[in-house]
Amino acid sequence: MPRIAIVTDSTCDLGAKALATRRVAMVPLKVHFGDETLRDWIDISPSEFYPRLRTAAQLPTTSQPTPGEFADVYQRLAAEGAEGIVSIHLSAKLSGTVESAIMAASTAPVPVRVVDSTFVSGAMVFAIEDACAVRDADGYLDAVEKAALEAVLRDAERETRGADLRQREAALAAELADAVDRYAVVSVATALLGEAQRAYEAERQPALVRRAGDLLARFTGGRYVGLAASLDEGGGLTAIQAGSGGVRTPEQLSRGTREQLYLALRLAFIGELGDTGRGLPVLMDDVMVDFDDERKVHVATVIAEAAADRQIVLFTCHQATAELFQRVAPGHTRLDLDRC
C-alpha cells in the first residue's frame, strides 16, 4: 500500500483494470432507471448503459456518492496503511460529489486533500495520472496534491479543452432542466389526481372530469376524447384515446399532451369556481411552448373563449404566440414589455 492513496469517482471512465493498475480507489456515482438504482461501472458499464438508454421509457437520472460512502473508502485506505489521501473528482459545477468528499474528509482518520478537477470523464485522467506519478516517486501528500492541481490548471488553460467543457456543461444543464420539467409535469399530474378524488367525494368530480375531458378533446383535435377517473386503490386519471377507446396515464403521454392535460384540468377547475374569485385574473406563462402548431390554435381558441368569462393574463416571449392570439382573439389587449 503506497503511503499516499489516490481516490476518484466513476466519471473518470477508467475501468476496474485501469484503476487497479494505477492503484487508485474509486467511489461510484449512481444511475437511476425509474426505481432501479445501479452503481456506475460496478452494476452497469458504458457498454450496457447506452443500449438500455435507447429503450428506456424515460431518461435515467444520476446521484452523487454520499459522504458516508466516501468515509468508508477513506477509513479502509487508512486501515491498509495510507498516511494521506488525495481525492480527485468531477467538477463541483456539475455534481455535489466534491462536496460529499469534503464532508467525509473532515472526519477521516488521515489527512485528505480533495481536488476539484473542474472536468468530467477522460479529462480527469490527466490529474489522476500526474498524481500517481508523484505518488509512485514516493512523494509526500503536499507534492501529490500539487501535481493534481497543476494538471487541472494546465488543462483549464487549453482553449480547445475549455470550449469542449463549456459545451458539455451546457448539454448537461439542458438535460437537467429537461428532466426537471418532466418531473414537474408528472408531479403536478399526480397531485391533480388527489385533487380530483377529493372533488369527487364532494360530489363535484364527475362534472369537473367531464369538463376537463371535453377541453382535452378540443386541445388534441379529437385524438383523445375524454378523461376517466378511477378511485380504486392504485387507480387514477387516464386519457381516453379516440377510436380504440384505450387509455393512457399521464406518465404515458407525450410531454406536450401532459401539459395540455394539466391545462385542461386547470381551466376546468376555474370553470367550476363560478363567481368565486371572478375579479381576480388568471395568469398563464407561455403555456403553449411545447405544443405543435395545430394544437396551439386549438388551445388559443379555448383560452380566448375562457377570457370572455374571466380575465386571463398570458405572458409570452414568442412573437408567433402573440400573432396567433391576434388572429383568434382580435379584440384582446396586447401589451409589449421592454426587456429589463
Order of alpha helices (4+ residues) and beta strands (2+ residues): beta-alpha-beta-beta-beta-alpha-beta-alpha-beta-alpha-beta-alpha-alpha-alpha-alpha-beta-beta-beta-alpha-beta-alpha-beta-alpha
